């Protein structure tokens, strides 16, 4: 995966700048590691109490600071900002739900523009395990929706998810890279149909010879904001 230090170069297309991007991403990565380790391992009672006290006091200190508001021009900028360069890593805002590198409750994701589509390398940690060794289907579905949402940024469209259909053909493994690929398949007025596949990893790239683990289709609706300016 791309480290927070690597993500500071010109290869990164960050829609909303974060002056603390590298530091917040590195801290969130450490907290994600802690969360996954906490799920997988057990501590002595005294260590649990100490960890709880640290978490509570740290959260209390954070809650006294000014909260970060979500940007209000999230959709409008789709029609004013340049599209991400082909091959660049794309991040909407640093703590985006599920995939933001500065979100400690998210997943390890590296998503790039791939022509007119998106290709995302994803690693689910132990916190997302359901059946032994397999990612919870709801977590997979969340990343399906998120990846399709990123396609809208690549296409320069603002759109809401109207329908999402996910076909679980195989289990998605934890602690192992998988590849999400999404692309537009059809457009009818303000309706945009997106298809997505999840493929296993083979030597650091998608294994195109293997059957997909997941196939999905999403219907996105472009709101009238585009027509009104």
C-alpha positions as CSV (number, residue, x, y, z in Angstrom):
1,X,0.0,0.0,0.0
2,X,1.0,3.6,-0.5
3,X,2.3,5.2,2.7
4,X,1.2,8.6,3.9
5,X,4.7,9.9,3.0
6,X,4.4,8.6,-0.5
7,X,1.0,10.1,-0.9
8,X,2.3,13.7,-0.6
9,X,3.8,13.7,-4.1
10,X,2.3,14.8,-7.5
11,X,0.9,11.3,-8.0
12,X,-1.9,12.1,-5.6
13,X,-5.1,13.8,-6.6
14,X,-6.6,15.0,-3.3
15,X,-9.9,16.8,-4.0
16,X,-10.0,18.6,-0.6
17,X,-6.6,19.6,0.8
18,X,-5.7,18.7,4.3
19,X,-2.7,20.6,5.8
20,X,-2.2,17.7,8.2
21,X,-2.7,15.0,5.6
22,X,0.5,13.0,6.2
23,X,0.4,13.2,10.0
24,X,-3.3,12.4,10.3
25,X,-3.0,9.6,7.8
26,X,-0.1,8.0,9.7
27,X,-1.9,8.4,13.0
28,X,-5.1,6.9,11.6
29,X,-3.1,3.9,10.2
30,X,-1.7,3.3,13.7
31,X,-5.2,3.4,15.2
32,X,-6.5,1.0,12.5
33,X,-3.6,-1.3,13.4
34,X,-4.6,-1.1,17.0
35,X,-8.2,-1.8,16.2
36,X,-7.4,-4.9,14.2
37,X,-5.0,-6.1,16.8
38,X,-7.6,-5.5,19.6
39,X,-10.1,-7.7,17.7
40,X,-7.6,-10.5,17.1
41,X,-5.8,-10.6,20.5
42,X,-6.6,-10.5,24.2
43,X,-5.1,-8.3,26.9
44,X,-4.8,-8.7,30.7
45,X,-7.5,-6.9,32.7
46,X,-5.0,-4.2,33.9
47,X,-3.8,-3.5,30.3
48,X,-7.4,-3.3,29.2
49,X,-8.2,-0.7,31.9
50,X,-5.1,1.3,30.9
51,X,-6.0,1.2,27.2
52,X,-9.6,2.2,28.0
53,X,-8.4,5.2,30.2
54,X,-6.1,6.4,27.4
55,X,-8.8,6.1,24.8
56,X,-11.3,8.0,26.9
57,X,-9.0,10.8,27.8
58,X,-7.7,11.2,24.3
59,X,-11.2,11.2,22.9
60,X,-12.2,13.8,25.5
61,X,-9.4,16.1,24.5
62,X,-10.3,15.7,20.8
63,X,-13.9,16.5,21.5
64,X,-12.9,19.9,23.0
65,X,-11.4,21.0,19.7
66,X,-13.3,22.5,16.8
67,X,-15.0,19.8,14.7
68,X,-14.2,19.4,11.0
69,X,-17.3,20.0,8.9
70,X,-17.9,18.1,5.6
71,X,-17.5,20.4,2.6
72,X,-20.7,22.0,1.4
73,X,-19.6,22.2,-2.3
74,X,-19.0,18.5,-2.6
75,X,-21.2,18.0,-5.7
76,X,-20.7,21.4,-7.3
77,X,-16.9,21.0,-7.6
78,X,-17.4,17.9,-9.9
79,X,-18.2,20.4,-12.7
80,X,-15.5,22.9,-11.9
81,X,-12.5,20.9,-10.8
82,X,-10.2,19.1,-13.3
83,X,-10.7,15.4,-13.5
84,X,-7.9,13.3,-11.8
85,X,-5.0,12.5,-14.1
86,X,-5.0,8.9,-15.5
87,X,-3.0,6.7,-13.2
88,X,-3.2,9.0,-10.2
89,X,-4.3,8.0,-6.7
90,X,-7.6,9.6,-6.0
91,X,-8.8,10.7,-2.5
92,X,-11.9,12.9,-2.1
93,X,-11.2,14.0,1.5
94,X,-8.6,12.6,3.8
95,X,-11.1,11.0,6.3
96,X,-13.6,9.8,3.8
97,X,-15.9,7.1,5.2
98,X,-14.5,3.6,4.7
99,X,-11.6,4.5,2.5
100,X,-10.0,7.7,3.8
101,X,-6.4,7.2,4.9
102,X,-7.0,9.6,7.8
103,X,-10.1,7.7,9.0
104,X,-9.0,5.3,11.7
105,X,-12.3,3.2,11.4
106,X,-11.8,2.6,7.6
107,X,-10.1,0.0,5.4
108,X,-6.7,0.1,3.7
109,X,-7.4,1.4,0.3
110,X,-5.4,2.6,-2.7
111,X,-7.7,3.7,-5.5
112,X,-6.4,5.0,-8.8
113,X,-8.0,6.3,-12.0
114,X,-7.6,3.6,-14.7
115,X,-8.6,5.1,-18.0
116,X,-12.3,5.9,-17.7
117,X,-12.6,3.6,-14.7
118,X,-11.2,3.1,-11.3
119,X,-9.0,0.3,-9.9
120,X,-8.6,-0.1,-6.2
121,X,-6.3,-2.2,-4.1
122,X,-8.1,-3.1,-0.8
123,X,-7.0,-4.9,2.4
124,X,-9.6,-5.7,5.0
125,X,-8.2,-6.2,8.5
126,X,-9.4,-8.5,11.3
127,X,-11.9,-5.9,12.4
128,X,-14.0,-6.8,9.3
129,X,-13.8,-10.6,9.7
130,X,-17.1,-12.5,9.9
131,X,-16.8,-16.2,9.0
132,X,-13.3,-17.4,9.7
133,X,-10.9,-15.8,7.3
134,X,-13.6,-14.0,5.4
135,X,-14.7,-10.4,5.3
136,X,-18.2,-9.5,6.4
137,X,-20.5,-9.1,3.4
138,X,-21.8,-5.8,4.6
139,X,-18.2,-4.4,4.7
140,X,-17.6,-5.6,1.2
141,X,-20.8,-4.0,0.0
142,X,-19.8,-0.7,1.6
143,X,-16.5,-0.7,-0.3
144,X,-18.4,-1.6,-3.5
145,X,-20.5,1.5,-3.1
146,X,-17.5,3.7,-2.2
147,X,-15.5,2.5,-5.2
148,X,-18.4,3.2,-7.5
149,X,-18.7,6.7,-5.9
150,X,-15.1,7.4,-6.8
151,X,-15.9,6.5,-10.4
152,X,-18.1,9.6,-10.3
153,X,-15.1,11.8,-9.5
154,X,-13.1,10.3,-12.3
155,X,-16.1,10.8,-14.7
156,X,-16.7,14.4,-13.5
157,X,-20.2,13.6,-12.4
158,X,-22.1,14.2,-9.2
159,X,-24.5,11.4,-8.5
160,X,-26.3,9.5,-5.7
161,X,-26.5,5.8,-5.3
162,X,-30.1,4.7,-6.2
163,X,-29.7,1.0,-6.3
164,X,-26.9,-1.4,-5.5
165,X,-26.9,-5.1,-6.4
166,X,-24.0,-7.3,-5.1
167,X,-23.5,-10.9,-6.2
168,X,-21.2,-12.7,-3.7
169,X,-19.6,-15.4,-5.8
170,X,-16.7,-16.2,-3.4
171,X,-15.4,-15.2,0.0
172,X,-13.2,-12.1,0.3
173,X,-10.2,-12.9,2.4
174,X,-9.0,-10.8,5.3
175,X,-5.4,-9.5,5.5
176,X,-5.0,-10.2,1.8
177,X,-5.1,-7.7,-1.1
178,X,-8.1,-7.8,-3.4
179,X,-8.8,-5.6,-6.4
180,X,-12.0,-3.6,-7.0
181,X,-12.5,-2.4,-10.6
182,X,-15.5,-0.2,-11.5
183,X,-16.6,1.4,-14.8
184,X,-19.6,2.9,-16.5
185,X,-21.6,0.5,-18.5
186,X,-24.6,2.5,-19.6
187,X,-26.1,6.0,-19.5
188,X,-29.7,7.1,-20.0
189,X,-30.2,10.8,-19.3
190,X,-29.5,11.3,-15.6
191,X,-29.3,7.6,-14.9
192,X,-25.8,6.1,-14.9
193,X,-25.3,2.3,-14.6
194,X,-22.0,1.1,-13.1
195,X,-20.5,-2.4,-13.0
196,X,-17.8,-3.6,-10.6
197,X,-15.8,-6.7,-10.1
198,X,-13.6,-7.8,-7.1
199,X,-10.7,-10.0,-8.1
200,X,-8.1,-11.9,-6.1
201,X,-4.5,-10.7,-6.1
202,X,-1.7,-12.4,-8.0
203,X,1.8,-11.1,-7.5
204,X,0.6,-7.6,-6.8
205,X,-1.9,-7.2,-9.6
206,X,-5.5,-8.4,-10.2
207,X,-5.7,-12.1,-11.2
208,X,-7.7,-11.7,-14.4
209,X,-7.5,-15.5,-15.0
210,X,-9.4,-16.3,-11.8
211,X,-13.2,-16.1,-11.3
212,X,-14.3,-12.9,-9.7
213,X,-15.0,-13.0,-6.0
214,X,-17.7,-10.4,-6.3
215,X,-19.7,-8.8,-9.2
216,X,-21.9,-5.8,-8.7
217,X,-24.1,-3.4,-10.5
218,X,-25.1,0.1,-9.3
219,X,-27.6,2.6,-10.5
220,X,-26.6,6.2,-9.9
221,X,-28.8,9.3,-10.4
222,X,-27.3,12.6,-11.4
223,X,-29.2,15.3,-9.5
224,X,-30.6,18.4,-11.2
225,X,-27.7,20.5,-9.8
226,X,-25.9,20.0,-13.0
227,X,-28.7,21.5,-15.0
228,X,-29.0,24.5,-12.7
229,X,-25.3,25.4,-12.7
